Amino acid sequence: MEELRTRAVIALIQAKHGLNSQPKVARFLEVTEKTLSNWMHERNWPDDEKTALLAELSGLDCEVLMAFHAAMRAASPTSREHWLRVVRRLQKTEKDSGPDAINYVARKPERPMLQRLPGRPMA
């Protein structure tokens, strides 16, 4: 599940969108550099809105990434393990569900990219 760690997701976004520095990534995601650094060092995790944006921008499955982040934010080891089981089940379902089986984690989003509103506060 290393491909779901925020550092790996950010690396996908950087490569996909030609962003060669953390300040550029932070501006692109409309967060502060400190917030981005905290995510990358796993001091905290993106909220659900930002997780959906990360999934969309990286091409990862939104439900899988949401479940993974819920696992990482879980307060108890039991909750974390339950969420990680959900992640594995979602990945297995995607893997077994047709011609896209080889690329089951990094699939294209099914809906258009979220629009950023001008003047939105930084997360």
Secondary structure, DSSP 8 states (H G I E B T S, - for coil): -GGGSHHHHHHHHHHHHT--SHHHHHHHHT--HHHHHHHHTTSS---HHHHHHHHHHHT--HHHHHHHHHHHH-SSHHHHHHHHHHHHHHHHHHHTSSGGGGGSSS---SS------TT----
